[in-house]
Amino acid sequence: MGLGISGFDEELDDCLTVNARKISEIESSCLLKLTGYIDTYNSAFFQKKTDMLLNAGYSNFILDCSDLNYISSTGIGSLASFLRNTQSKNGHLVLVSLQESVHEVFVILGFTQFFTVKNTEAEALEALKEAVSE
């Protein structure tokens, strides 16, 4: 499943798994499957993983959050930082399959206006294709 990025699959966190696979339909794109949770203690791990992807030339992302059970305000901050870094490379980020409890944190903190959120991977792929073609 790896992308051939040195060290990406080697570093692990007990509470968060970040699996990545290339999206062949869109240049410089990958899908990240997040499993576990993002909070104060592992947000730096998440940021390190996303920085590795950006530094390897990826700029368009779908984040599959179907197995992301919890996100703290610090975790939302990490996602916002990832979004800013992606946009600085003229890239795009689409979130998909947010669990209700995770979606509530986005709503409470007012971050739904900044992120593109879709219900299915097919919808996310279509949204990403449209964003890239603009």
C-alpha positions in Angstrom: 0.0 0.0 0.0 3.0 2.3 0.4 3.9 5.1 -1.8 7.6 4.5 -1.9 8.3 7.4 0.5 11.4 6.6 2.6 10.4 6.2 6.3 6.6 6.8 5.7 5.5 3.3 6.7 8.2 2.7 9.3 7.2 5.3 11.9 4.2 4.2 13.9 1.9 5.6 16.6 -0.1 3.5 19.0 -3.3 5.6 18.6 -3.3 6.6 15.0 -2.6 4.7 11.8 -2.1 6.6 8.5 -2.3 4.4 5.5 -1.7 5.9 2.1 -2.4 4.8 -1.5 -1.9 6.7 -4.7 -5.1 7.8 -6.6 -4.3 6.9 -10.2 -7.0 9.0 -11.7 -5.6 12.3 -10.5 -2.0 13.4 -10.8 -0.1 14.0 -7.5 -2.9 12.6 -5.5 -3.4 10.0 -2.7 -6.0 8.7 -0.3 -5.2 8.6 3.4 -7.0 6.2 5.6 -7.0 7.4 9.2 -7.6 4.9 11.9 -7.8 5.8 15.6 -7.8 9.3 16.8 -5.9 12.6 16.6 -5.3 14.6 19.8 -2.7 16.7 21.5 -0.3 13.7 22.0 -0.2 12.5 18.4 -1.0 15.5 16.3 2.8 16.0 15.6 2.9 12.4 14.3 0.0 13.2 11.9 1.7 16.5 10.8 5.0 14.6 10.2 3.2 12.1 8.0 1.4 14.8 5.9 4.6 16.8 5.6 6.4 13.7 4.2 3.6 13.4 1.5 3.8 17.1 0.6 7.6 17.0 0.4 7.4 13.9 -1.8 5.3 15.9 -4.3 1.8 15.0 -3.5 -0.6 17.9 -3.4 -4.2 16.5 -3.7 -5.7 14.4 -0.9 -8.7 12.5 0.1 -8.8 11.8 3.9 -10.9 8.7 4.6 -12.1 9.4 8.2 -14.5 6.4 8.5 -12.3 4.8 11.2 -11.3 8.1 12.8 -13.1 7.7 16.2 -12.1 11.0 17.8 -10.5 14.3 17.0 -9.6 17.0 19.6 -9.4 20.7 18.9 -5.6 20.2 18.5 -6.3 17.5 15.9 -8.6 19.9 14.0 -5.7 22.4 14.1 -3.4 19.8 12.6 -6.0 19.2 9.8 -6.3 23.0 9.2 -2.5 23.2 9.0 -2.4 20.3 6.5 -5.1 22.1 4.5 -3.1 25.4 4.5 0.1 23.5 3.4 -1.8 21.7 0.7 -3.3 24.9 -0.6 0.1 26.6 -0.6 1.2 24.0 -3.1 -2.0 24.7 -5.2 -3.5 21.4 -4.0 -6.8 20.3 -2.6 -8.1 18.3 0.4 -11.4 16.4 0.7 -12.6 14.7 3.8 -14.8 11.7 3.5 -16.9 9.5 5.8 -16.7 11.6 9.0 -18.2 9.8 12.0 -20.9 11.8 13.7 -18.8 12.6 16.8 -15.9 13.8 14.6 -18.3 15.9 12.4 -19.7 17.5 15.6 -16.3 18.8 16.6 -15.9 20.4 13.2 -19.3 22.0 13.5 -18.8 23.2 17.1 -15.4 24.8 16.2 -16.8 26.3 13.0 -14.4 24.5 10.7 -17.0 23.0 8.3 -16.8 26.1 6.2 -13.1 25.6 5.5 -13.2 21.9 4.5 -14.8 20.0 1.7 -16.6 17.1 3.3 -18.3 14.2 1.3 -20.2 11.1 2.4 -18.7 8.5 0.1 -15.3 7.9 -1.5 -16.9 8.2 -5.0 -18.3 11.7 -4.1 -14.9 12.7 -2.7 -13.1 11.5 -5.8 -15.5 13.5 -8.0 -15.1 16.6 -5.8 -11.3 16.3 -6.0 -11.3 15.8 -9.8 -13.5 19.0 -10.1 -11.2 21.0 -7.8 -8.1 19.9 -9.7 -9.6 20.8 -13.1 -10.5 24.3 -12.1 
